[in-house]
Amino acid sequence: MKNILKVVFVIIGTLIGAGFASGQEMYVFFFSYGMQGLIGIIISSILMGIIIYQTLKLLDKYEIRTYKDFLDILITSKKGRKTNLIENIINLIVNIFIVITFLIMVAGFGAYFEQEFGINSLIGSSILAILSFAIFLTSVKGVVKANELLVPILIIFLVIIGLINLKSINLSELGDYIIRTNESSFILSAIVYCSYNSILLIPVLITLKELLKSKKQISLISIISTLIIILLSVIVYLILVRVDVDITKLEMPAVYVVSNIFTILKYIYGFIILGSIFTTSISLGTSFLQNVSKNRKSYTQFAIIMCITSVIISKIGFSNLINFLYPVFGYLGLIQIWKILIVK
């Protein structure tokens, strides 16, 4: 059971990053669709659980060590020969997206300090870059340990805030509080949300292969992860109901609600935000470094370049990065989801 929880905590730690805990992702992909967004959360979470299950089954069946090995299983021609060009393109896209998301985490860390304390965002971004680099040097063990310590605390705090918020909401009148601002398909949005998260999550799952011991573990990991994702997503969704200003103008709408309505919980939610960003950044950063590095020396060099670059690019803006880049990569990841679902 210990290994099951270790994997689950890394999965959740990867998923609940800056975009999730800040409420920005929930708004873009679910809340903007009104009440249908809640259905979208369930659809997306269940699909995510299936992707986790299928991926872990493949890792268990084949000797997969890197993301390239994973693509070798997914992408074959009709004659059984590996299509190297497609494989290399997908591998490149995934690596780019992981790096970009790491940059978004660093930008989110800086954005929180600037929004809540008026501290220059570059200072906050630099702090996360330094902390991440320190964990990168410990490789996978440091990532698992950090998630094992932080994620349970983050889940408990989020549930407590969710229960307090629930007391202030009349669920029978919930539809009256939520205005649909997006007229496109909520189902497509749910699938795209799952898609881009899968792009991030699969390379991380590959680094955890050694923790898997049986097929029963795979089923439990998938079920537990799905239930936690649904629970936490609904909590953040309901927090957004309490926004009393133009939500499109907020970098971190969930932080705004907690800071202005549940002021006593302000610093607890601050810990949730920063902890979520940290767990996601180290999980993604480590999976990228293991995917592109040929040896320990290149691993360290890539880590230095990535951390320095992240601080420079963080000035672009947190919400701008999420609103544009996440949907784009979500659509690109639909092919990978399809291949995972049909592979035998």
N, C-alpha and C positions, 0 to 999 in steps of 0.2 A: 504493500500500500504506500510505503514511503516513496518509492520510485514513481508511482502513479501521480502522487501529489507534486513531486518535483517537476514532472513534465507539464502537468496542468498549470502550475504556477508560472512556468516560463511562457506557456501559451497565453495565459491571461496577461502576464506582464508585457508581452509583445503587443497584444491587441489594444490594451487600455493606455495608449500613449497620450500625447498632448492634445491631439484632435478629439479623442474620445472623452477624456476627463474634463476638458474645457467646455464641452458641449457643442463645439463647432461641427464635428462630424455628425452628431445626432441631428443637428439642425439641417445641415445640407442634405443628408440622405434620408431622413425619416420625419422629423418634426415639421418640415416645410410641406409635407403631404397631409397634414391634419391628422385625423383619427386613423386614416389608412396607414400612417407611419408605424403604428403599433403592430399591425399585421405584417408590415415590411420587416420589422425587427425580428419577429418570429420566423418568417421565411428565411431571412438572411442567416440567422443563428443556426437553424436546422441544417441549412446547406453548408454552413461552415463546419458543423459537426461531422457531416458526411465527408467533406474534403479531408478533415483531420484523420478520420477513420481510414479512408482509402489510402492516404499518403503513408500513414504508419504501417498499414498492411504491406505496402510495397517495400518500405524500408526493412520490414521483418523478413520478407520473402527473398529479396535480392541483396547482394553485397553493395549497397549504395553508401558511398563515403562522401561524395560531393554533389552539388546541384547538377553538375554536368552528368554524373552517373544517373541521376534521377531522370534527366531528359533523355538519356540513352534508352530508358525503359519506355518512356511516353512516346517518343518520336521515332518511328520506323517507317520505311517505305512499304509498299504492298508486297515487295519481294523480300522484305525482312531486313533490308539494308538501312543503316542509320542515315538520316538526311542531315548531314553535318551543317549545311548552310542554315537551315531553319533552326537547328539546335543552337548554333552559335549566336544567331540573332536573338532568340528568346533569352539565352543566358546573359547576353549583353543588356537587354531591356530590363531584366530582373535586377542585375547588379546596379544599373543606373537608378532604378526605382528605390532600391534599398538605401543607396547613398543619399538620394534626394530626401527620403523619409527621415534619415538620420539628421540631415540638415534642418528639416522641419522641426524635429524634436529640439534641436539646439536653439532654433528661432523661438519656439514656444517657451522654452525655459527663460530666455531673455525677455520675451513679451510679458510673462507673468510678473517678473520683477519690476518692469516698467509700468504696467497697468496698476499694480497693487501698491507699490512703494515709491514710484517715481524714480527708480534707479535706472541709469542708462542700460538699455538692453544688451549692449556689448559685454557688460560686466557679468550679467547672468549667463549669457551664452558662453563666455570664457570659463566660467565655473564648471558648467556641464561638460565642456570639451575636455577639461583637465581630468575631471572625475572619470569620464568615459575612457580616456587614454590609460588611466591607471588600471581599470578593470580589463581592458583589452590585453594588457600584458600578462594577465592571469589566464587568458583564453576561456574555454567553456566552463571550467570549474567555478571561476569567479562569477560568471553570468548566472549559473544555476543557484549558487549560494545567495547572491544578491536578490534574486527573485523569490527564493525560498523564505527569506527574511522579510522582504518588503510587501510582496503581493497579498499574503493573508491579512496584514494590517490594513492595506488599502481597501480590500474587500469589506472588512468589518466596518471601517469608517464610512464607506459609501452606503452600506446597508443602514447604518445608524442615521445618517443624514436623510436617506430615502424614507425611513419610517417617520422621522420628524416632519418631513415635507408632506407625507401622506395624510397626516393629521389635519393639515391646513387646506386640503383639497377635497371638494365634494365630487366624488367620482361619478355620481349620477348626472352631474352637470359639466363633466369634463369637456364634452364636445363644444360647449359654449365658449370655453377659454381658448380653444385652438383654432387659428385661422389658417386655412390652406393657402399657401403662397406659390406653390409649384403645381403646374397643371400637367406635367408629364407623368409617365407611368411609375407608380410607387413600387411595383413588382420589379421593373427593370432597375430602379434605383437600389433596391434590396440586393439584387444579384450583383450589380456593379460594386456595391459595398463589400460583399463577400469576396468578389473577385480580386480587388486590390489588396484586401487583407490576406488572401491566400498567397499572393505574390510575395508578401513580406514573411508570411508564416512558414511556408514550406522549407526555405533554406534554414530557418531556425530549427525546425523539426529534425532535419537531417543531422544537425550537430548533436541532437539528443539521442541518437540511435542506440548508443551503448546502454542507456537506461531501460530499454525495452527488454522484457524477459519472456513474455507470453502473449498469446492472442487475446486472452481475457483482459489483460492490462490495456490493450488497445481499445477495446470496447468501452471499458470504464473511463479511460481518459477522454474519449470522444463524448460520452454522455455527460460526464461531470463538466467538461469545458462548455458544452452547449448550454446547459442549465445556468451556469454562472454568467455566460455572455448575455443570455436573455434577461436575467435578473438585473445585472448592472446597466444594461442598455435602457431598460424600462425606467430604472431609477433616474438616470440622467435625463431621459425624455420628459419625465414628470417634473423635474427641476426646471426645465425650460418653460413650463406652463406659467411659472411665477415671474417671468421677465415682464417688466412694466414700461419698457422703452422700446425703441425700434431695434429689434434683435439683429437686423442686418448690419447695424453699425458697431456691434460688439465683437471684439477679437475673441473673448472667452465668455460667452453668455452664462454658462453654469457658474463660473467664478463670480460674475456680477450678481447673480441671485443670492448666492451664499454670503457674499460680502455685504449686501444691502438689506437682505431680509433676515437671514440667519447669522447675524453678526458674531454671535458667540462661537459659531463654528468656522469662522473665517480662516483661522490659522490651521485648523484641522484639514479643511479642504485645500488649503495651500500645500499642506504636506502631501495630500492625495495627488494633486496636480504635479508637483515636482517629483514625487516618487514614481508616478506613472510615466512621466517623461524619461526619467532615468532608466527604469527597467526596459522600456522600449528601445531606447538609444543603445544600450549595451548589448541587448539581444540581437538587434539588427546589425550593429557595427561588427560584432564578432562573426556573425554568419557571413557577412560580406568579406571580411578579411580572410576567413578560411577558404572562401570560394575563389579568391583572386590571387592569393599568395602562394608562391612556389616553395618558399622556405621561411625560416624564422626571421632572417634579415629583411626580406621583402615585406613580411607581415608587419614588422615594426615601422618600416618606411611608409607603407600605405596608411598605417594608423596615424602617424604624425601628419601626413598630408591631409587626411580626411578631417582631423580635428581642427587644424588651422583654417582650412577652407570653410568649415562649418561656421566659424565665428564671423568670417568676412561676409558670407552670403546671408547670414541671419538678419541683416538689415533690410532685406527685401520685404519682410512682413509675414507674420504667421498665418493669418486667415487667407491672404492672397495665395500663398503656396498651396494650402489645403483645397480651396475652392476651385483652383484651376488644375493642379497636377493630379490629385487623387482620382477624380472622375476619368481623366485621360488614361491613366494606367489601369484603372478598373476595367475599361473597355478592352484594353490590350490583353488583360488577363483572362478574358472569357474563353479564349481558345484553350488555355491551360486547364481551366476548370472542366471543360467538356472532355478533354483527353483523360483527365484523372477519373472522371465518372464512368467512362466507357472502357477503360483499360482492363484487361483480364489477366 
